[in-house]
Amino acid sequence: MAKPLNAKSLGGRVRSASQSLINTNPQQSMWQATGTVIAQAPNLTELRVAELSEGIEFNSKGYTAHTALRKPDGVLIPIRTATSLKNQEESGASVISEAQGRNITHRRRWRPLAEKYSDEPRVPWGPTIVNGLKAFWKFFRTPSGFCIIIYFLNIVAWGAMLFFLLLKAAPAMNYPTADYDNSPRKKWLEIDSQILNALFCVTGFGLAPWRFRDLSYFVRAVTVRDKVAMTKLAAQNKAWFRPPSWVDDEDNANDPGHGDVRESVGPLEKPAATFTGEVAPPTALWKLAFTICMMVLNTLFQVVLSYFMWAYNRLERPGWATGTFIGLGCAVSAFAGLMSWWEGRKVKKIEGPELKIIEKV
C-alpha cells in the first residue's frame, strides 16, 4: 500500500500547490472577462452620486465593489471616512435608544444602501464624466484590469491588421503582386496569424485545466445534485450566475429563516447583504451549461488551429484552415462572453454592485 505524501516533503508541497492552483477561479476567457466587467461596471447612479463615486473600488476580477461595515445588529453602513462612519454610528445609536425609551416593539425595516443613496443629489454631467474617467483609471491600475485591457488591445490591433491585409488594403505590400508567395503582404499575413494564434493559446491552453474542471463540476452537479460542485461553480461565476434553490434547501431544512431574502433580528427587519437588499433569482442551468461548453469548445478549436499553424509552413498550409478556426474559436468565446454579460447585467440590476463587508474599522 502506498504511503501518503508527507506535507513537508517535496512531493507533498507540490501536491498542495497544485491543489491550491486548481481551486482558484480565474476568468475563463478574454471575452467572458470583458463581458462580466462591462456588466459589473459602475452605472450612472454610482457615478452621479458624489459619495458613491468616491467609494468605487474594484475586486480581484475587476468588478465594481463598495465597502460596508456590518454593525452588531446586522445593519450595513457605508464606510468612506472615519468622520462619516462616526456620525452614522451615533445616528443609529440614537434611533435605537429613542425607540427603546418609548418602548417601541413593532418591527422596523432597515433601509438597504441603495435606498439610502436614492435621495442623494445628482452631480452634473461634467463631474459625472470625470468620475467615470477616475473609475476607469482605478480599474486600469488593478492587475485584472491591466491584463484585460492590454490583452484586448493586442487582439483588436493584430486582428484589425489581419482584416486589412486580407482586404489588400496596403498597396505598398502588394509587390510584385498581392498573391505572390514572397510578397510583403503574404509574409505579414503569416506573422500576424502566428501572433494571433499565440495570443489565443494563452487563454485556450492556459485556462484549459479550469475549463475542464468546471465541466466535471457541472456534470456532477446536474447528474447527482452534488452541492459542493454547484457551490464551486457559483463561486466561479458569481458575477452572473445564481445557483438553484436545492443547493441550500437540505442544509437549511431546520432553519426556516435562512432561505428568506430578509431575516428578522429582534425588532429589526434586516435586508439581505446586497447593495439593494434583494437577491437575484436562480439562473437557468442551461445558461451555465452553454457557457461552460463554449469554453471547452474554444480550447478544442485552439488545438486544431495550433496543429495547422505549427505542422505546416505558410506555403503548404490549407488556405481555409487559419480563417475557419480563428473564426470558430472567437465565435464560441464571444457567445460565452455575451451570455455572461447579459445575465451579469440582470444580476447587478437586482442586487446592485458587490459589497465588501467588514466587521470593524
Secondary structure, DSSP 8 states (H G I E B T S, - for coil): ------TTSHHHHHHHHHHHHHTS---S-HHHHHHHHHHTS--HHHHHSHHHHHT-EE-TTS-EEEEEEE-TTS-EEE-S-HHHHHHHHHHHHHHHHHHHHTT--S-EE---HHHHHHTS----HHHHHHHHHHHHHHHHHSHHHHHHHHHHHHHHHHHHHHHHHHTT--GGGS-S-TT-TTSHHHHHHHHHHHHHHHHHHHHHTTTHHHHHHHHHHHHHHHHH--HHHHHHHHHHTTTT----THHHHTTTTT-TTTTSSSEEETTEEE--SSSSS-------HHHHHHHHHHHHHHHHHHHHHHHHHHHS-TTTS-HHHHHHHHHHHHHHHHHHHHHHHHHHHHHHHHH-SEEEEES--
